[in-house]
Every structure is written in C-alpha cells, then in structure tokens.
Amino acid sequence: MDEVFKALADVSRRRLLDRLNERSGQSLRELCAGLDMTRQAVSKHLAVLEGAGLVTAVRHGRERLHYLNPVPIHDLADRWIGQYERGRMTALSNLKHALEGTAMSKPEFVYTIYIHTTAEKLWEGLTSPEFLKQYHGDWAPSSDWKVGSKVLWPVEGGGEPQDLGQVVTESEPGKRLAYTWHTLQPMHQEMFGMSDAEFAEAVKERSKVSFDIEPAEEPEMGMKLTITHDGFTSADSKMLEGVSGGWIMMLSELKTILEKA
C-alpha cells in the first residue's frame, strides 16, 4: 500500500490515471498526446504506476497498451478512506474518479497480480485439477491444456463437465495459456434478469481469455500473472460484468494457495 500512496502522490501520475479512466487500453504515444511531458517522463511515471499495481501493460503487436487497474485503489479506500467522512476529502478527488469505474472504449478485462512462486508452479496452478478445484470449487474446468483440446466446464456446481465449445488456442507451459470462453448459459438469463430477446442476442457472444506468466519487474515480487479476457461485443456485456469480479476473486485465492504451498 505504501507503493500506491507514493504513486498517487504525484499530480502527473494522477493525470495519467484520469486519462486511463476515461479510456483504458492506450499506447504510450496516445498517453503522451496533449501532455506537457516528454515521452521519457511519461514512461517513468507509468513504470511507477505499474510497480504499484495501478496500471497493467499488455503487448498487442508492436505496441504496449496500458489499462487502469482500480483494485489497489479500492483496497486503499477500504483501509484508509472509508473510516473518514468522504465529504471532507476534497484533496482525493482523483481517487473518486478512479473509484467510479473504468469507462472503457474497448470491452475487455485486464488484471495483473504478483505471486511469490515459480513459473512452473504458477502454470500448475492454472492447469492442475488439484489446484483448479481449490479456487474454482465445483465449477472447475478440465482439459489436457494442449492446443486444439477442448476445455470442459460443469453447467451446475458439482455436475459432469460439459463441452460448451471452448478450445485451447495457445499453450506454452510456464509462459502463456489461452482458450475460448463459453457463451452465456440458460441459468445466466435469470441471474442477470434478461428478457428472451436480450438473452438470444447475448448468447451469440464468444469471448476468449489468456494468462501470461513472466518474472516481476522486481525479483522480490515473484512472478507476474496477467489475465486478459476480451472479445466482448460491447462494454455492457453481461459476460464481461460476470467474469470481472469473478476473476479477481479467484486469482486472489490462487495467490493465497500458491504462496502457502
């Protein structure tokens, strides 16, 4: 949390967070536009924000796209701001904007977590039935995790794994895992309060998820795991709404499990 406070203490870094809050998924070139800062200065500020976990950078082709990660700010608010009267906290107006959510022009979910473990153990955590059941519970997926293989999921807790059309698209042990995601299932219609017409349109959406494993920028931070869930049809996607909180919860559980192993 000290790193978060340090990152937020600089007005230039808060300005970068505001810009990512307005439109997430920007390149360095886009973030530099209109700012009275050099490209090198923006890069240094982004490095501090990444180190604090407030920004996640994901490579897309030749560019690195930057995304706001509001989770550390939520943690900070719960610990340090919630106990005070918010009406008097005018000095933290930038935090208010960040806490109101991310207005994304690109409908995708990107989240980074640091885990004190090895790349091999982290890969095992993402693919081993033993680990998957610990943080997915009765909804754990199953596969041999080879490119082209099916990923099976139970459609009800504790039920038999079903073929929902999910396929492994990339598999590099210790580095990267990617697969297509299932569509909305009948149980989701009632869960999200969708009409028959809304549900009929929503089930056409086929998103995808990827996990990238790499050493953290600082060795003492362990391994860096970045999850990218994209391919949603709109920012109002019910699937996007459902997976965002779910992934954060499950990866936090995975972190706890691996760091205790």
SEGULO-856601 format. One line per 8 residues: number of its first residue (from 1); their letters; for each residue x, y, z of C-alpha. Coordinates in pm, 1 decimal, padded with zeros to 6 digits. Last residue first. Layout:
NUM> A> X/Y/Z ~ ... .
end
This chain:
261> AKELITKL> 00229.2/-02428.2/-00082.1 ~ 00117.4/-02123.7/00120.8 ~ 00214.2/-01878.5/-00154.1 ~ 00041.6/-02095.3/-00412.1 ~ -00290.6/-02113.0/-00225.8 ~ -00301.7/-01743.8/-00135.6 ~ -00221.6/-01639.3/-00493.4 ~ -00484.8/-01879.7/-00629.2 .
253> ESLMMIWG> -00742.4/-01725.2/-00393.8 ~ -00657.5/-01377.8/-00523.1 ~ -00682.4/-01520.3/-00874.9 ~ -01032.7/-01649.9/-00798.2 ~ -01163.7/-01324.2/-00652.5 ~ -01023.8/-01105.1/-00929.6 ~ -01150.3/-01346.0/-01196.1 ~ -01502.5/-01349.1/-01054.4 .
245> GSVGELMK> -01530.5/-00973.2/-01026.7 ~ -01462.3/-00927.6/-01396.3 ~ -01627.0/-01250.1/-01516.1 ~ -01989.1/-01150.5/-01459.7 ~ -01986.8/-00797.3/-01594.4 ~ -01791.8/-00907.0/-01900.4 ~ -02048.2/-01185.7/-01955.3 ~ -02328.6/-00935.5/-01919.4 .
237> SDASTFGD> -02174.6/-00725.7/-02195.8 ~ -02247.9/-00355.0/-02147.1 ~ -01899.0/-00257.6/-02275.5 ~ -01994.4/-00426.2/-02601.1 ~ -01941.9/-00738.8/-02812.9 ~ -01688.4/-00898.0/-02581.6 ~ -01373.6/-01041.3/-02741.1 ~ -01162.4/-00990.1/-02431.5 .
229> HTITLKMG> -01042.1/-01152.0/-02109.9 ~ -00678.9/-01067.7/-02041.5 ~ -00513.1/-01217.5/-01734.3 ~ -00166.3/-01103.3/-01633.4 ~ 00041.2/-01307.3/-01388.7 ~ 00367.9/-01153.6/-01266.8 ~ 00601.2/-01384.7/-01074.9 ~ 00796.3/-01306.2/-00757.9 .
221> MEPEEAPE> 00783.5/-00954.7/-00615.3 ~ 01136.5/-00985.3/-00472.5 ~ 01272.2/-01007.3/-00827.8 ~ 01143.0/-00656.2/-00918.9 ~ 00984.2/-00623.9/-01264.0 ~ 00800.3/-00947.9/-01197.7 ~ 00902.3/-01258.6/-01392.0 ~ 00652.1/-01359.9/-01659.6 .
213> IDFSVKSR> 00328.1/-01555.2/-01692.4 ~ 00057.3/-01450.8/-01937.4 ~ -00296.6/-01587.0/-01898.8 ~ -00546.1/-01560.0/-02183.1 ~ -00925.7/-01548.9/-02207.4 ~ -01165.4/-01553.0/-02501.9 ~ -01512.0/-01418.8/-02578.5 ~ -01793.5/-01575.5/-02779.6 .
205> EKVAEAFE> -02104.1/-01356.2/-02790.1 ~ -02403.8/-01502.8/-02973.6 ~ -02561.7/-01592.6/-02638.7 ~ -02621.6/-01221.2/-02573.3 ~ -02865.4/-01175.4/-02863.5 ~ -03098.3/-01455.4/-02756.2 ~ -03063.9/-01339.0/-02394.3 ~ -03178.0/-00987.3/-02476.7 .
197> ADSMGFME> -03474.7/-01117.4/-02676.2 ~ -03579.2/-01361.0/-02402.3 ~ -03555.7/-01081.9/-02144.3 ~ -03255.7/-01067.6/-01914.6 ~ -03267.1/-01053.1/-01534.8 ~ -02890.8/-01115.7/-01497.8 ~ -02924.1/-01434.6/-01291.6 ~ -03244.4/-01533.8/-01470.7 .
189> QHMPQLTH> -03073.1/-01535.2/-01807.8 ~ -02750.0/-01672.7/-01662.1 ~ -02908.4/-02011.9/-01585.9 ~ -02972.0/-02059.4/-01957.6 ~ -02596.3/-02041.3/-02037.3 ~ -02399.4/-01742.0/-02162.3 ~ -02131.5/-01842.4/-02412.3 ~ -01819.9/-02035.6/-02316.4 .
181> WTYALRKG> -01473.7/-01884.8/-02340.5 ~ -01204.4/-01953.6/-02597.5 ~ -00861.8/-02053.8/-02467.8 ~ -00524.1/-01905.1/-02385.6 ~ -00224.5/-02017.1/-02177.0 ~ 00112.7/-01842.8/-02173.7 ~ 00459.5/-01869.8/-02019.0 ~ 00529.8/-02157.0/-01778.2 .
173> PESETVVQ> 00397.1/-02414.0/-02021.2 ~ 00328.1/-02255.4/-02361.8 ~ -00031.9/-02333.1/-02460.3 ~ -00229.8/-02126.8/-02707.7 ~ -00574.8/-02178.9/-02862.9 ~ -00731.2/-02419.6/-02610.7 ~ -01093.8/-02475.6/-02713.3 ~ -01429.4/-02397.6/-02554.4 .
165> GLDQPEGG> -01744.8/-02512.2/-02731.4 ~ -01952.0/-02574.5/-02420.3 ~ -01846.0/-02940.3/-02385.4 ~ -01973.2/-03035.5/-02040.4 ~ -01802.8/-03138.4/-01716.8 ~ -02038.7/-03351.5/-01501.6 ~ -02209.7/-03160.9/-01221.7 ~ -02055.2/-03042.6/-00894.8 .
157> GEVPWLVK> -02195.0/-02692.1/-00935.5 ~ -02401.9/-02667.8/-01249.9 ~ -02301.9/-02624.2/-01613.7 ~ -01982.0/-02818.3/-01544.0 ~ -01695.2/-02699.9/-01764.7 ~ -01485.3/-02876.2/-02031.0 ~ -01195.0/-02718.4/-02217.4 ~ -01147.0/-02893.4/-02550.1 .
149> SGVKWDSS> -00804.4/-02958.8/-02697.2 ~ -00677.3/-02769.6/-03002.9 ~ -00354.6/-02655.2/-02836.6 ~ -00285.4/-02876.6/-02535.9 ~ -00438.0/-02798.6/-02197.8 ~ -00518.3/-03163.0/-02108.8 ~ -00857.1/-03023.2/-02011.7 ~ -01082.9/-02966.2/-01710.5 .
141> PAWDGHYQ> -01264.9/-02660.5/-01577.3 ~ -01350.2/-02620.9/-01205.4 ~ -01708.9/-02520.1/-01122.2 ~ -01741.7/-02726.0/-00802.9 ~ -01469.8/-02514.3/-00638.5 ~ -01288.7/-02282.4/-00876.5 ~ -01018.9/-02193.0/-00620.4 ~ -00929.6/-02533.5/-00475.1 .
133> KLFEPSTL> -01067.5/-02733.9/-00767.8 ~ -00820.1/-02569.8/-01005.1 ~ -00524.2/-02658.9/-00780.8 ~ -00573.2/-03036.7/-00779.5 ~ -00703.9/-03037.0/-01136.4 ~ -00368.5/-02888.5/-01248.0 ~ -00388.1/-02627.5/-01524.8 ~ -00367.1/-02273.9/-01384.4 .
125> GEWLKEAT> -00194.9/-02363.8/-01056.2 ~ 00044.9/-02590.8/-01244.2 ~ 00142.8/-02295.1/-01460.2 ~ 00204.3/-02095.8/-01141.8 ~ 00420.3/-02377.3/-01005.5 ~ 00632.7/-02382.7/-01318.9 ~ 00666.3/-02004.3/-01331.6 ~ 00784.9/-02006.9/-00970.6 .
117> THIYITYV> 00611.7/-01861.3/-00664.7 ~ 00562.2/-01531.3/-00482.2 ~ 00258.8/-01409.8/-00675.6 ~ 00200.6/-01072.0/-00836.3 ~ -00141.8/-00999.7/-00986.4 ~ -00236.7/-00825.6/-01309.9 ~ -00587.2/-00768.6/-01446.2 ~ -00723.0/-00692.1/-01792.0 .
109> FEPKSMAT> -01094.2/-00709.3/-01877.5 ~ -01213.8/-00615.7/-02224.7 ~ -01477.7/-00402.8/-02392.6 ~ -01259.8/-00143.9/-02565.9 ~ -01379.6/00213.3/-02518.0 ~ -01363.1/00152.3/-02147.1 ~ -01504.2/00387.1/-01887.8 ~ -01338.0/00244.1/-01579.3 .
101> GELAHKLN> -01519.7/00272.3/-01251.4 ~ -01637.9/00534.4/-01006.4 ~ -01341.2/00453.7/-00785.2 ~ -01098.2/00616.3/-01028.7 ~ -01297.1/00940.5/-01032.3 ~ -01314.6/00947.4/-00653.4 ~ -00940.2/00884.6/-00632.0 ~ -00881.3/01197.8/-00836.7 .
93> SLATMRGR> -01090.9/01395.2/-00590.0 ~ -00861.7/01299.9/-00301.8 ~ -00788.0/01652.7/-00177.7 ~ -01162.1/01703.5/-00134.9 ~ -01168.6/01452.1/00149.6 ~ -01408.8/01644.1/00372.4 ~ -01725.1/01499.0/00221.3 ~ -01576.7/01149.6/00248.3 .
85> EYQGIWRD> -01610.7/01145.7/00628.4 ~ -01332.8/00914.9/00745.2 ~ -01327.4/00538.9/00816.4 ~ -01383.6/00453.0/00449.4 ~ -01072.9/00641.6/00342.7 ~ -00783.9/00439.7/00481.3 ~ -00847.9/00064.8/00460.7 ~ -01148.0/00036.2/00232.0 .
77> ALDHIPVP> -01029.2/00322.3/00011.8 ~ -00680.2/00176.6/-00018.8 ~ -00820.2/-00161.1/-00117.3 ~ -01045.8/00005.3/-00378.0 ~ -00742.5/00195.4/-00506.0 ~ -00541.4/-00128.1/-00526.5 ~ -00826.8/-00284.1/-00732.6 ~ -00867.5/00002.3/-00982.1 .
69> NLYHLRER> -00637.8/-00144.6/-01252.7 ~ -00620.9/00112.0/-01532.9 ~ -00501.2/-00034.6/-01860.6 ~ -00196.5/00040.7/-02074.2 ~ -00140.3/-00094.3/-02425.5 ~ 00211.3/-00193.3/-02526.4 ~ 00256.0/-00168.6/-02901.2 ~ 00432.1/-00383.1/-03159.6 .
61> GHRVATVL> 00158.4/-00646.6/-03172.0 ~ -00057.9/-00600.2/-02864.6 ~ 00161.3/-00609.7/-02552.2 ~ -00018.9/-00572.7/-02222.6 ~ 00054.3/-00305.3/-01962.6 ~ -00129.0/-00302.1/-01629.3 ~ -00165.3/00015.5/-01427.1 ~ -00237.7/00066.7/-01057.8 .
53> GAGELVAL> -00026.3/-00229.8/-00948.1 ~ 00216.3/-00008.7/-00757.0 ~ 00502.3/-00111.9/-00985.4 ~ 00281.6/-00041.3/-01285.6 ~ 00215.1/00311.6/-01160.2 ~ 00587.3/00369.8/-01103.8 ~ 00667.9/00239.1/-01453.8 ~ 00393.3/00461.3/-01598.3 .
45> HKSVAQRT> 00559.7/00765.9/-01440.5 ~ 00894.0/00670.0/-01594.6 ~ 00739.4/00619.2/-01937.6 ~ 00561.1/00956.0/-01915.8 ~ 00893.5/01123.8/-01835.7 ~ 01065.5/00952.6/-02130.2 ~ 00790.1/01059.6/-02370.2 ~ 00841.8/01417.0/-02255.5 .
37> MDLGACLE> 00574.1/01592.9/-02057.4 ~ 00335.9/01881.4/-02126.0 ~ 00062.0/01635.0/-02217.1 ~ -00151.2/01671.2/-02530.6 ~ -00056.5/01332.5/-02671.8 ~ 00174.0/01140.6/-02437.6 ~ -00095.4/00888.3/-02345.0 ~ -00163.8/00809.5/-02710.1 .
29> RLSQGSRE> 00204.6/00751.6/-02784.7 ~ 00243.9/00530.7/-02478.2 ~ -00045.0/00316.4/-02600.4 ~ -00394.0/00335.6/-02453.8 ~ -00611.1/00045.0/-02332.3 ~ -00843.1/00234.1/-02099.2 ~ -01030.3/00546.5/-02198.0 ~ -01157.4/00798.7/-01943.1 .
21> NLRDLLRR> -01005.6/00606.4/-01651.6 ~ -00682.9/00580.2/-01849.2 ~ -00675.9/00958.3/-01880.7 ~ -00750.8/01001.0/-01509.9 ~ -00473.0/00757.4/-01423.5 ~ -00229.6/00960.1/-01635.7 ~ -00337.1/01278.5/-01454.4 ~ -00282.5/01106.8/-01120.4 .
13> RSVDALAK> 00069.7/01022.6/-01236.2 ~ 00134.0/01384.5/-01326.5 ~ -00002.8/01503.5/-00991.9 ~ 00238.7/01287.0/-00794.2 ~ 00127.2/01149.4/-00457.4 ~ -00075.7/00871.5/-00619.9 ~ 00232.1/00659.8/-00692.3 ~ 00370.7/00700.1/-00340.2 .
5> FVEDM> 00036.5/00611.9/-00183.4 ~ 00013.3/00300.8/-00402.9 ~ 00371.3/00199.9/-00320.4 ~ 00298.8/00229.4/00052.0 ~ 00000.0/00000.0/00000.0 .
end
